[in-house]
Amino acid sequence: MIAKYRQQKGAILALTALIFPLLIAFTGIAIDFGNVYLHKSILQNSADAAALGGAKMRLNGKFDKGTADKKAKALIKDNQKYALSDDPYLAVKKSKSNPKKTQYYVVKLTEKVPMIFLRYFNFEFMEISAHANAKIYTESTSPTFPLFNNLVTFENSFYVVNSNQKEFNGNIIHTNKNASVDIKHDINSSGTDECNLQDSSGRKWNPSGDDYYNGSLAIPLDDSKNKSLKDYIESLKNSSSTKKISMQNDIHSQTLHSSDLSKSKVIFVDGSGDGDKIVSRIELDGPIDSDPNATHILIVTKGTGNLIVKKDINCKLLYINLSYDNFAIETDSNSDVTLHAAIYAPNAGELNWNPSGINFYGSLASKNVKIQSSSRTFTHESPDISGGDGGTASADVSLADDSDVDWS
C-alpha cells in the first residue's frame, strides 16, 4: 500500500512539474494579450479623435491639410498615453465613388507594446496599429464665414496694452486699409516702448500694414460681403428650434445666466419691442453644455450684453451682439478661467477686453477692438455651426470604413 502511494505521489509531482510551466505561459499570455487589448483600444480612440479633429480644420472655408495635420498631432498628444513607434501617418485620399465631392483624411498610428511575461520566451514586444478614415465633403453642408477664420478681425482700430503679458496665436486682420494699430508694451530697462505682440513660439510681430489687411472681409452685418452671415442669422431667428426670449415677459432682470443658455442650442433675445427690457449682462457662471464639441448660439439685438466670465466655458459659444452700445468682456475674479467663444459685435462702437485671467479660444470681430489689462492667451478657434440648429458641424465629417477609400 505504501509503495503504491509513493508511486502516485511521484506521478503527481511529475505531472505538476509538467503543467506548472504551461500554467505560467497561459497566465503570461492572458496578461500580455490583455495589455495589448488595452493599448489597442487607446490607440484606436486616439486615431479616431485625430482623424475627426483634423478633418474639421478649414482655412478660408476649405479643408486645409497643413492645419489638419497640426490639429491631428495635437489630439494624438492629448489622447495617446503610450509612445508611438513611428511618426503618425497623415494623408488625404480620394473617394472611389465620388472623387470630385468627397475625400478622406486618414490617420494611421503604430505602437510597439512591450511584453511582460512572454519576453521570457523571446517575445520582446508586439507591434499594433490603428487607423481611422474621416470622410470630408468637399462641398460643405455647414455655413462657413471667413470673418471667423481669424483670431481678431477689426475694421478701424486695434489697441493693446501690456503686450508683453499676452500671447496671441492666430491672425489679427484689419478690413480697412488705413486702420489704426496701437500696441503698448511695458517700458523696458532702456526706457523705450517695444510695442510688440508675441505668440507661443516667442515670435514678435505687429499686425499693421498690407500683410494683415484683408479687404474681402466685412465687419458690418449689412455689408454685401456679409450676406451669407446675415441670411444665416435671419434663418436662426425664424427657426422653430430657436428659443426666443423677451426680457420683459420671460426674465425679470437684465441678466442672462449660463443656465438660460443651456436650455437651447440657439437663443434669440429680441429687445426691439415697446417696453422691452434690454440685456445688460450675460453671466457665464457655470457650464453651458457637458459636451465640449457642442456649440450654443446667443443672439442679442439690443442692450450692452456684456460677457461676465466666472467659470470655465468648455463648449463653444457663438455670441452675436447686434446692439449699438459699447460691449465688454469681463470677469469678477483674478483666477484663471477658460472661454471658448466666437464673438461678433458688428454695430458696437468698441469691443473692450478687460479681464486679467481668461485663456481665450475663439474669434473676435468688431469695428474697434481694445484689449486692456493683463491676460493669459488668445488662441484662434473657429466656431462649429451647421444648418440652423446650432449644433456641431458633424454633418461635414464622419468616420468611414475602407471600402470607399482610394488607396492608390
C-alpha positions as CSV (number, residue, x, y, z in Angstrom):
1,M,0.0,0.0,0.0
2,I,2.8,2.3,0.9
3,A,4.6,1.5,-2.3
4,K,1.5,2.3,-4.3
5,Y,1.1,5.7,-2.5
6,R,4.7,6.5,-3.2
7,Q,4.2,5.7,-6.9
8,Q,1.1,8.0,-7.1
9,K,2.9,10.8,-5.3
10,G,5.8,10.6,-7.7
11,A,3.3,10.7,-10.6
12,I,1.6,13.8,-9.2
13,L,5.0,15.6,-8.8
14,A,5.9,14.7,-12.3
15,L,2.6,16.0,-13.6
16,T,2.9,19.2,-11.6
17,A,6.4,19.8,-12.9
18,L,5.0,19.4,-16.5
19,I,1.9,21.5,-16.0
20,F,3.3,24.4,-13.9
21,P,5.4,25.9,-16.8
22,L,2.3,25.7,-19.0
23,L,0.2,27.5,-16.4
24,I,2.8,30.3,-16.2
25,A,2.8,30.5,-20.0
26,F,-1.0,30.7,-20.2
27,T,-1.1,33.3,-17.4
28,G,1.6,35.3,-19.2
29,I,-0.4,35.1,-22.5
30,A,-3.6,36.2,-20.8
31,I,-1.8,39.2,-19.1
32,D,0.1,40.2,-22.2
33,F,-2.8,40.0,-24.5
34,G,-5.0,41.9,-22.1
35,N,-2.3,44.6,-22.1
36,V,-2.2,44.6,-25.9
37,Y,-6.0,44.9,-26.0
38,L,-5.8,48.0,-23.7
39,H,-3.1,49.6,-25.8
40,K,-5.0,48.8,-29.0
41,S,-8.2,50.4,-27.6
42,I,-6.4,53.6,-26.6
43,L,-4.6,53.7,-30.0
44,Q,-7.8,53.4,-31.9
45,N,-9.5,56.1,-29.9
46,S,-6.5,58.3,-30.5
47,A,-6.7,57.7,-34.2
48,D,-10.4,58.3,-34.4
49,A,-10.1,61.6,-32.5
50,A,-7.2,62.8,-34.6
51,A,-9.0,61.9,-37.9
52,L,-12.2,63.7,-36.9
53,G,-10.5,66.7,-35.4
54,G,-8.1,67.1,-38.3
55,A,-10.9,66.7,-40.9
56,K,-12.8,69.6,-39.4
57,M,-9.9,72.0,-40.0
58,R,-10.7,74.6,-42.6
59,L,-8.9,77.7,-44.0
60,N,-11.0,80.2,-45.7
61,G,-13.9,77.8,-45.7
62,K,-12.0,74.9,-47.3
63,F,-10.3,71.8,-45.8
64,D,-6.6,72.5,-45.3
65,K,-4.2,69.6,-44.8
66,G,-1.5,71.6,-43.1
67,T,-3.9,72.9,-40.4
68,A,-5.4,69.4,-40.2
69,D,-2.1,67.8,-39.5
70,K,-1.3,70.2,-36.7
71,K,-4.7,69.6,-35.1
72,A,-4.3,65.8,-35.5
73,K,-0.9,65.8,-33.9
74,A,-2.1,67.9,-31.0
75,L,-5.1,65.5,-30.5
76,I,-2.7,62.5,-30.6
77,K,-0.6,64.0,-28.0
78,D,-3.6,64.7,-25.8
79,N,-5.1,61.2,-26.2
80,Q,-2.2,58.9,-26.6
81,K,-0.9,57.5,-23.3
82,Y,1.9,55.5,-24.7
83,A,4.8,56.3,-27.1
84,L,4.3,55.6,-30.8
85,S,6.9,53.6,-32.6
86,D,6.7,55.7,-35.7
87,D,5.6,59.2,-36.7
88,P,1.8,59.3,-37.4
89,Y,0.8,58.6,-41.0
90,L,-1.4,61.5,-42.1
91,A,-2.8,61.6,-45.6
92,V,-5.7,62.7,-47.8
93,K,-7.3,60.1,-50.0
94,K,-9.9,60.4,-52.7
95,S,-13.3,58.6,-52.7
96,K,-13.8,55.8,-55.2
97,S,-17.4,56.5,-55.7
98,N,-17.4,60.3,-55.7
99,P,-13.8,61.7,-56.1
100,K,-14.9,65.2,-57.0
101,K,-17.0,65.9,-53.9
102,T,-15.7,63.5,-51.2
103,Q,-12.3,62.7,-49.8
104,Y,-10.9,61.1,-46.7
105,Y,-8.5,62.3,-44.1
106,V,-6.6,59.2,-43.0
107,V,-4.7,58.8,-39.7
108,K,-2.6,55.7,-39.0
109,L,-0.7,55.1,-35.8
110,T,1.7,52.2,-34.8
111,E,3.0,51.2,-31.4
112,K,5.2,48.5,-30.0
113,V,3.7,47.1,-26.9
114,P,6.3,45.5,-24.6
115,M,5.6,42.0,-23.4
116,I,5.6,41.4,-19.6
117,F,5.8,37.6,-19.3
118,L,6.3,36.5,-22.9
119,R,9.6,38.3,-23.1
120,Y,11.0,35.3,-21.2
121,F,10.0,33.3,-24.3
122,N,11.9,35.7,-26.6
123,F,8.8,37.7,-27.4
124,E,10.0,41.2,-26.6
125,F,7.2,43.3,-28.0
126,M,4.1,43.1,-30.2
127,E,3.6,45.8,-32.9
128,I,0.0,47.0,-33.2
129,S,-1.6,49.6,-35.4
130,A,-4.8,51.5,-35.7
131,H,-6.2,53.7,-38.4
132,A,-9.2,55.9,-39.0
133,N,-10.7,57.5,-42.1
134,A,-12.7,60.7,-41.6
135,K,-15.0,61.4,-44.5
136,I,-14.8,65.0,-45.8
137,Y,-17.4,66.5,-48.0
138,T,-15.7,69.0,-50.3
139,E,-19.0,70.9,-50.6
140,S,-19.7,71.7,-47.0
141,T,-23.2,71.3,-45.7
142,S,-22.4,73.8,-42.9
143,P,-22.2,77.5,-43.4
144,T,-18.7,78.9,-43.3
145,F,-18.0,82.5,-42.6
146,P,-14.4,83.8,-43.4
147,L,-14.9,86.5,-40.7
148,F,-14.3,83.8,-38.1
149,N,-11.2,82.4,-39.7
150,N,-9.0,84.9,-37.8
151,L,-8.3,85.4,-34.1
152,V,-9.2,89.1,-34.3
153,T,-10.9,90.9,-37.2
154,F,-11.3,94.6,-36.9
155,E,-12.2,97.5,-39.1
156,N,-10.9,100.8,-37.8
157,S,-8.6,100.3,-34.7
158,F,-6.8,97.7,-32.6
159,Y,-5.4,98.8,-29.3
160,V,-3.4,96.6,-26.8
161,V,-1.7,97.5,-23.5
162,N,0.8,95.4,-21.7
163,S,1.5,93.5,-24.9
164,N,4.4,91.6,-23.3
165,Q,2.0,89.9,-20.9
166,K,-0.2,88.5,-23.6
167,E,0.2,85.7,-26.1
168,F,-1.6,85.8,-29.5
169,N,-1.9,82.6,-31.5
170,G,-3.7,83.4,-34.7
171,N,-4.1,86.1,-37.3
172,I,-5.1,89.7,-36.5
173,I,-6.7,91.2,-39.6
174,H,-7.9,94.7,-40.4
175,T,-10.6,95.2,-43.1
176,N,-9.9,98.9,-43.5
177,K,-6.6,99.6,-45.3
178,N,-6.0,102.7,-43.2
179,A,-6.8,101.1,-39.8
180,S,-5.0,102.3,-36.7
181,V,-2.9,99.8,-34.7
182,D,-1.6,100.9,-31.3
183,I,0.3,98.3,-29.3
184,K,1.8,99.3,-25.9
185,H,4.5,97.4,-24.0
186,D,5.8,97.9,-20.5
187,I,8.7,100.3,-20.7
188,N,11.9,98.3,-20.8
189,S,15.2,99.0,-19.0
190,S,16.5,101.3,-21.7
191,G,13.3,103.5,-21.4
192,T,11.8,102.6,-24.7
193,D,8.5,101.1,-25.6
194,E,9.0,97.9,-27.7
195,C,5.3,97.7,-28.8
196,N,5.4,94.0,-29.8
197,L,3.0,91.2,-29.7
198,Q,4.2,87.6,-29.3
199,D,2.9,84.1,-30.0
200,S,3.6,80.8,-28.2
201,S,6.9,80.3,-30.0
202,G,8.2,83.7,-28.9
203,R,7.8,85.3,-32.4
204,K,7.2,89.0,-32.2
205,W,5.1,90.8,-34.7
206,N,3.0,93.9,-35.3
207,P,-0.4,93.5,-37.1
208,S,-0.2,96.6,-39.3
209,G,0.5,97.2,-42.9
210,D,-0.6,95.3,-46.0
211,D,0.4,91.9,-44.6
212,Y,-2.6,92.0,-42.3
213,Y,-5.1,93.8,-44.5
214,N,-7.9,91.8,-46.0
215,G,-10.4,94.0,-47.9
216,S,-12.5,91.0,-48.9
217,L,-13.9,90.7,-45.3
218,A,-16.6,92.9,-43.9
219,I,-17.4,93.8,-40.3
220,P,-20.9,95.4,-40.7
221,L,-23.7,92.9,-41.0
222,D,-25.4,95.0,-43.7
223,D,-22.4,94.9,-46.0
224,S,-22.9,92.9,-49.1
225,K,-19.9,90.7,-48.3
226,N,-21.7,89.5,-45.2
227,K,-24.9,88.5,-47.0
228,S,-24.5,84.8,-46.1
229,L,-23.9,85.6,-42.4
230,K,-26.9,88.0,-42.4
231,D,-29.1,85.3,-44.0
232,Y,-27.8,82.7,-41.5
233,I,-28.8,84.9,-38.5
234,E,-32.2,85.6,-40.1
235,S,-32.7,81.8,-40.5
236,L,-31.9,81.3,-36.9
237,K,-34.4,84.0,-35.9
238,N,-37.1,82.3,-37.8
239,S,-36.3,78.7,-37.0
240,S,-38.8,76.7,-34.9
241,S,-35.9,75.2,-32.9
242,T,-34.7,78.6,-31.7
243,K,-35.7,79.7,-28.2
244,K,-37.0,83.3,-28.4
245,I,-36.8,85.3,-25.2
246,S,-38.4,88.6,-24.4
247,M,-36.7,90.2,-21.4
248,Q,-39.9,91.9,-20.5
249,N,-42.0,88.7,-20.3
250,D,-39.6,85.9,-19.7
251,I,-36.9,87.3,-17.4
252,H,-37.5,89.9,-14.7
253,S,-33.9,91.2,-14.6
254,Q,-31.5,92.3,-17.3
255,T,-29.1,89.4,-16.7
256,L,-28.8,86.1,-18.6
257,H,-27.0,83.2,-16.9
258,S,-25.4,80.0,-18.1
259,S,-28.5,78.1,-17.0
260,D,-30.5,80.2,-19.5
261,L,-28.1,79.5,-22.3
262,S,-28.1,75.7,-21.6
263,K,-31.9,75.4,-22.3
264,S,-31.5,75.6,-26.1
265,K,-28.8,75.4,-28.7
266,V,-30.0,78.7,-30.1
267,I,-31.4,81.6,-28.1
268,F,-32.6,84.8,-29.7
269,V,-33.1,87.8,-27.4
270,D,-35.1,90.5,-29.0
271,G,-35.3,93.8,-27.2
272,S,-36.9,95.8,-30.0
273,G,-40.5,95.8,-28.7
274,D,-42.0,98.8,-26.9
275,G,-41.4,98.5,-23.2
276,D,-39.0,95.6,-23.5
277,K,-36.1,95.4,-21.0
278,I,-32.7,95.1,-22.6
279,V,-29.9,92.7,-21.8
280,S,-27.3,94.3,-19.6
281,R,-25.2,91.2,-18.6
282,I,-24.6,87.7,-19.7
283,E,-23.1,85.9,-16.7
284,L,-21.2,82.8,-17.6
285,D,-21.4,81.4,-14.1
286,G,-21.4,77.7,-14.8
287,P,-21.2,75.1,-17.6
288,I,-23.5,75.6,-20.6
289,D,-23.0,72.1,-22.1
290,S,-21.1,69.0,-20.9
291,D,-20.2,68.2,-24.5
292,P,-17.0,70.1,-25.4
293,N,-17.9,69.8,-29.1
294,A,-21.3,71.3,-28.7
295,T,-22.0,74.8,-30.0
296,H,-24.5,77.2,-28.4
297,I,-25.6,80.3,-30.2
298,L,-26.8,83.5,-28.5
299,I,-28.1,86.5,-30.5
300,V,-28.9,89.7,-28.7
301,T,-30.5,92.6,-30.6
302,K,-30.4,95.4,-28.0
303,G,-28.5,96.2,-24.8
304,T,-24.9,96.2,-23.8
305,G,-24.9,92.5,-23.2
306,N,-21.5,92.4,-21.5
307,L,-20.0,89.0,-21.0
308,I,-19.0,88.3,-17.4
309,V,-16.9,85.1,-17.4
310,K,-17.0,83.5,-13.9
311,K,-16.5,79.8,-14.7
312,D,-14.8,77.7,-17.5
313,I,-16.9,77.5,-20.7
314,N,-15.6,74.4,-22.5
315,C,-18.3,74.1,-25.1
316,K,-18.3,76.5,-28.0
317,L,-20.3,79.7,-27.7
318,L,-21.2,81.8,-30.7
319,Y,-22.2,85.2,-29.4
320,I,-23.7,87.7,-31.8
321,N,-24.3,91.1,-30.3
322,L,-26.2,93.4,-32.6
323,S,-26.5,96.3,-30.2
324,Y,-25.1,99.7,-31.0
325,D,-23.8,100.1,-27.4
326,N,-20.2,99.5,-26.5
327,F,-19.6,96.0,-25.4
328,A,-17.1,94.4,-22.9
329,I,-15.8,91.1,-21.8
330,E,-15.0,91.0,-18.1
331,T,-14.5,88.7,-15.1
332,D,-15.1,89.2,-11.4
333,S,-12.2,87.1,-10.4
334,N,-8.4,87.1,-10.9
335,S,-8.3,83.3,-11.1
336,D,-7.7,81.6,-14.5
337,V,-10.8,80.6,-16.4
338,T,-11.2,79.2,-20.0
339,L,-13.5,80.7,-22.6
340,H,-14.3,79.1,-26.0
341,A,-16.3,81.6,-28.0
342,A,-16.6,83.4,-31.3
343,I,-17.8,86.9,-30.5
344,Y,-19.2,89.2,-33.3
345,A,-20.3,92.7,-32.4
346,P,-20.7,94.5,-35.8
347,N,-22.5,97.6,-34.6
348,A,-20.7,98.3,-31.3
349,G,-18.6,101.4,-31.2
350,E,-15.9,99.4,-29.4
351,L,-15.3,95.9,-28.1
352,N,-13.4,96.1,-24.8
353,W,-11.5,93.1,-23.4
354,N,-10.9,93.8,-19.7
355,P,-10.3,90.6,-17.8
356,S,-6.9,89.6,-16.4
357,G,-7.3,85.8,-16.1
358,I,-9.0,84.4,-19.2
359,N,-7.4,81.8,-21.5
360,F,-9.4,82.6,-24.7
361,Y,-10.0,80.2,-27.6
362,G,-12.1,81.6,-30.4
363,S,-12.5,84.7,-32.6
364,L,-13.2,88.4,-32.0
365,A,-14.8,90.6,-34.7
366,S,-15.8,94.2,-34.3
367,K,-15.2,97.7,-35.7
368,N,-12.8,98.7,-32.9
369,V,-11.1,96.2,-30.6
370,K,-9.4,97.3,-27.4
371,I,-7.6,94.7,-25.2
372,Q,-6.7,96.0,-21.8
373,S,-5.4,94.7,-18.5
374,S,-3.1,91.7,-18.5
375,S,-4.4,88.3,-19.8
376,R,-3.1,84.9,-20.5
377,T,-3.5,83.6,-24.0
378,F,-5.6,84.3,-27.1
379,T,-5.8,81.3,-29.5
380,H,-7.8,81.1,-32.6
381,E,-10.6,78.6,-32.8
382,S,-13.3,78.6,-35.4
383,P,-16.9,78.0,-34.4
384,D,-18.6,74.7,-35.4
385,I,-22.0,75.5,-36.8
386,S,-24.4,73.7,-39.1
387,G,-27.8,74.2,-40.6
388,G,-29.9,76.3,-38.4
389,D,-30.0,74.3,-35.2
390,G,-26.7,75.5,-33.7
391,G,-25.3,72.0,-33.4
392,T,-21.8,71.0,-34.3
393,A,-20.7,70.6,-37.9
394,S,-20.7,66.8,-37.6
395,A,-22.5,66.5,-40.9
396,D,-19.4,67.6,-42.7
397,V,-17.1,64.9,-41.3
398,S,-17.7,61.3,-40.2
399,L,-15.7,58.1,-39.7
400,A,-15.8,55.7,-42.5
401,D,-14.5,52.2,-43.3
402,D,-12.0,51.4,-46.0
403,S,-14.5,50.3,-48.7
404,D,-14.7,53.7,-50.5
405,V,-11.2,54.9,-49.9
406,D,-8.9,55.0,-52.9
407,W,-5.6,53.8,-51.6
408,S,-3.8,54.1,-55.0
